[in-house]
Amino acid sequence: MERDEKRDYLVSLRESTGMTRKDFAIEYEIPYPTITDWELGHRRIPEYFLRLLAYQIGLRSKDCCFVSGKNWFRYRAGAIIAEEGKVLFITDDTIDYFYTVGGGVHLGESSEECIKREVYEETGVPYEVDHLAVIVENFFDGHGGNIDGLNCHCIEFYYVMKSKGNTSLNSNSINSMGAAERMKWIPLENIDQYNIKPSFLKERLAEIVDSDRVLHIVSDINKN
């Protein structure tokens, strides 16, 4: 990551907390002159520290998520990252499907701020947003983990990210259950060979990647 990208990302992280520079320095135990120099571009920010800071902010923030009886709700942002005719997905050893880079939107955070934060946390690459591509009302039965047996309802905003022109990543991401996540670039032409969730991504991914309009999709597996 270049110096200006690190500086801009640090500023966006701080602003996502709603804190002033002074309050942020106190909260995260960073000397005030140091964070001032970082934000003004006078000193280089260690990349390992920037990623650790993003992780700590995530831990202290609260997702827009709740459980009511047998019902589970989440507000999530997802990234469509396409490079060289391939789209980036994630899987891990606890599941048999692939899903997009992304995560829960925090209270007080916009979906665009969320996806920039999540993409950097999970891939180690500071992708920028190109445009909002899909708004999804997703209803499904929960299987496994903390949603097993629950009636799930997610509002999801999917953003197409600006291309970097290469598939280089610097990922050491883990999921909320502590399992290591594996990144995979899947060729668009082979997308039908993979188990991808939500299923609309598999069915309409080419359209999403090639279009600049916003799609509104209601996905309810119990009504199909």
C-alpha positions as CSV (number, residue, x, y, z in Angstrom):
1,M,0.0,0.0,0.0
2,E,1.3,3.5,-0.9
3,R,1.8,6.2,1.7
4,D,-1.1,8.3,0.6
5,E,-3.4,5.2,0.6
6,K,-2.3,4.4,4.1
7,R,-3.0,7.9,5.3
8,D,-6.4,8.1,3.6
9,Y,-7.3,4.7,5.1
10,L,-6.3,5.8,8.6
11,V,-8.4,8.9,8.3
12,S,-11.4,6.8,7.1
13,L,-10.9,4.4,10.0
14,R,-10.9,7.2,12.5
15,E,-13.8,9.0,11.0
16,S,-15.8,5.7,11.0
17,T,-15.6,5.8,14.9
18,G,-16.9,9.4,15.0
19,M,-13.9,10.4,17.1
20,T,-11.7,13.5,16.9
21,R,-8.0,12.9,16.3
22,K,-7.3,13.5,20.0
23,D,-10.0,11.2,21.3
24,F,-8.9,8.5,18.8
25,A,-5.3,8.8,20.1
26,I,-6.5,8.3,23.7
27,E,-8.9,5.5,22.9
28,Y,-6.3,3.4,21.0
29,E,-3.3,4.5,23.0
30,I,-1.5,6.1,20.1
31,P,0.7,9.2,20.8
32,Y,-1.2,12.3,19.6
33,P,1.8,13.7,17.7
34,T,2.3,10.3,16.0
35,I,-1.3,10.1,14.7
36,T,-1.1,13.7,13.6
37,D,2.1,13.1,11.6
38,W,0.5,10.0,10.1
39,E,-2.7,11.8,9.0
40,L,-0.7,14.7,7.6
41,G,1.6,12.3,5.7
42,H,4.7,13.4,7.6
43,R,5.5,9.9,8.7
44,R,5.1,6.5,7.2
45,I,2.4,4.2,8.8
46,P,3.5,0.6,9.4
47,E,1.0,-1.5,7.4
48,Y,0.9,-4.3,10.1
49,F,-0.2,-1.7,12.6
50,L,-2.9,-0.3,10.3
51,R,-4.4,-3.8,9.8
52,L,-4.3,-4.4,13.6
53,L,-6.0,-1.1,14.2
54,A,-8.8,-2.0,11.7
55,Y,-9.2,-5.3,13.5
56,Q,-9.4,-3.6,16.9
57,I,-12.0,-1.1,15.7
58,G,-14.1,-4.0,14.4
59,L,-13.9,-5.8,17.7
60,R,-15.1,-2.7,19.6
61,S,-17.9,-1.9,17.2
62,K,-21.3,-3.6,17.1
63,D,-22.8,-5.1,14.0
64,C,-26.4,-4.1,13.1
65,C,-27.5,-7.6,14.0
66,F,-30.0,-9.0,16.5
67,V,-31.9,-12.2,17.4
68,S,-35.6,-12.2,18.4
69,G,-36.9,-15.6,19.3
70,K,-36.2,-17.9,16.3
71,N,-35.6,-14.9,14.0
72,W,-32.1,-13.5,13.1
73,F,-31.5,-10.2,11.3
74,R,-28.3,-8.8,9.9
75,Y,-27.4,-5.7,7.9
76,R,-24.4,-6.6,5.7
77,A,-22.2,-5.2,2.9
78,G,-20.6,-7.4,0.2
79,A,-17.9,-6.7,-2.4
80,I,-17.8,-7.8,-6.0
81,I,-14.1,-7.8,-6.8
82,A,-13.4,-8.7,-10.4
83,E,-9.9,-9.0,-11.9
84,E,-8.7,-10.6,-15.2
85,G,-12.1,-12.2,-15.8
86,K,-12.2,-13.7,-12.3
87,V,-14.3,-12.8,-9.2
88,L,-13.0,-13.1,-5.7
89,F,-14.8,-15.4,-3.2
90,I,-14.1,-16.9,0.2
91,T,-14.6,-20.3,1.8
92,D,-13.2,-22.1,4.8
93,D,-13.0,-25.7,6.2
94,T,-16.3,-25.5,8.1
95,I,-18.5,-25.0,5.1
96,D,-19.1,-26.4,1.6
97,Y,-19.8,-23.1,-0.3
98,F,-18.3,-19.8,-1.3
99,Y,-19.4,-16.3,-0.4
100,T,-18.3,-12.7,-1.1
101,V,-15.8,-10.6,0.8
102,G,-17.7,-8.5,3.3
103,G,-19.3,-8.4,6.7
104,G,-21.8,-6.8,9.1
105,V,-22.3,-3.0,9.0
106,H,-21.5,-1.5,12.3
107,L,-23.8,0.9,14.2
108,G,-23.1,4.4,13.0
109,E,-21.3,3.2,9.9
110,S,-22.4,3.5,6.3
111,S,-22.5,0.4,4.1
112,E,-19.8,2.0,1.8
113,E,-17.5,2.6,4.8
114,C,-18.2,-0.9,5.9
115,I,-17.2,-2.6,2.6
116,K,-14.0,-0.6,2.3
117,R,-13.0,-1.6,5.9
118,E,-14.0,-5.3,5.4
119,V,-12.2,-5.6,2.1
120,Y,-9.0,-4.3,3.5
121,E,-9.3,-6.5,6.7
122,E,-9.9,-9.6,4.7
123,T,-7.7,-9.2,1.6
124,G,-5.0,-6.9,2.8
125,V,-5.6,-4.7,-0.3
126,P,-7.2,-1.2,-0.1
127,Y,-9.8,-1.5,-2.8
128,E,-11.9,1.6,-3.6
129,V,-15.7,1.5,-4.3
130,D,-16.7,1.8,-7.9
131,H,-20.5,1.8,-7.5
132,L,-23.4,0.3,-5.6
133,A,-24.6,-2.7,-7.7
134,V,-27.2,-4.7,-5.7
135,I,-29.6,-4.3,-2.8
136,V,-30.8,-7.6,-1.6
137,E,-33.6,-8.7,0.8
138,N,-32.3,-12.2,1.6
139,F,-34.5,-14.7,3.5
140,F,-33.1,-18.2,4.3
141,D,-33.0,-21.0,6.9
142,G,-29.9,-20.9,9.1
143,H,-27.6,-23.9,9.1
144,G,-24.5,-24.2,11.3
145,G,-22.8,-21.8,13.7
146,N,-24.7,-19.2,15.6
147,I,-27.6,-19.1,13.1
148,D,-28.4,-22.9,13.1
149,G,-32.2,-23.4,13.2
150,L,-33.0,-19.7,12.9
151,N,-35.2,-17.9,10.4
152,C,-32.7,-15.5,8.8
153,H,-33.4,-12.1,7.3
154,C,-30.5,-10.1,5.8
155,I,-30.5,-6.7,4.1
156,E,-27.3,-6.7,1.9
157,F,-25.7,-3.9,-0.1
158,Y,-23.2,-5.2,-2.8
159,Y,-20.6,-2.9,-4.2
160,V,-18.5,-3.4,-7.3
161,M,-14.9,-2.4,-6.4
162,K,-12.5,-0.6,-8.7
163,S,-10.1,-2.9,-10.4
164,K,-6.4,-3.0,-9.3
165,G,-5.4,-4.8,-12.5
166,N,-4.0,-7.8,-10.8
167,T,-5.0,-10.6,-8.4
168,S,-2.4,-10.1,-5.7
169,L,-3.7,-10.4,-2.1
170,N,-2.2,-10.2,1.4
171,S,-4.8,-12.2,3.3
172,N,-4.8,-13.8,6.7
173,S,-8.5,-13.5,7.5
174,I,-10.5,-15.5,10.0
175,N,-14.2,-15.7,10.3
176,S,-16.4,-15.0,13.3
177,M,-16.1,-18.7,14.4
178,G,-12.2,-18.5,14.4
179,A,-11.8,-20.5,11.2
180,A,-9.2,-19.4,8.6
181,E,-10.7,-18.1,5.5
182,R,-9.4,-19.0,2.0
183,M,-9.6,-16.6,-0.9
184,K,-10.3,-18.0,-4.4
185,W,-10.5,-16.2,-7.7
186,I,-13.2,-18.0,-9.7
187,P,-13.3,-17.5,-13.5
188,L,-16.7,-16.0,-14.5
189,E,-16.9,-18.6,-17.3
190,N,-16.8,-21.4,-14.7
191,I,-19.0,-19.9,-12.1
192,D,-21.8,-22.5,-12.6
193,Q,-19.4,-25.2,-11.3
194,Y,-19.3,-23.7,-7.8
195,N,-21.6,-23.7,-4.8
196,I,-22.1,-19.9,-4.2
197,K,-24.3,-18.2,-1.7
198,P,-26.6,-16.3,-2.0
199,S,-27.6,-18.2,-5.1
200,F,-28.5,-15.0,-7.1
201,L,-24.8,-14.2,-7.3
202,K,-24.2,-17.4,-9.3
203,E,-27.1,-16.8,-11.5
204,R,-26.6,-13.0,-12.2
205,L,-22.9,-12.3,-11.5
206,A,-22.0,-11.6,-15.2
207,E,-24.9,-9.1,-15.4
208,I,-23.8,-7.5,-12.1
209,V,-20.2,-7.1,-13.2
210,D,-21.1,-5.7,-16.6
211,S,-23.9,-3.4,-15.6
212,D,-23.7,0.0,-13.8
213,R,-27.3,0.0,-12.7
214,V,-28.5,-0.9,-9.2
215,L,-30.4,-4.2,-9.0
216,H,-33.1,-4.8,-6.3
217,I,-33.4,-8.5,-5.5
218,V,-35.6,-10.4,-3.1
219,S,-34.2,-13.8,-2.4
220,D,-36.4,-16.2,-0.4
221,I,-35.6,-19.9,-0.6
222,N,-38.8,-20.9,1.0
223,K,-40.9,-19.3,-1.8
224,N,-38.9,-20.8,-4.7
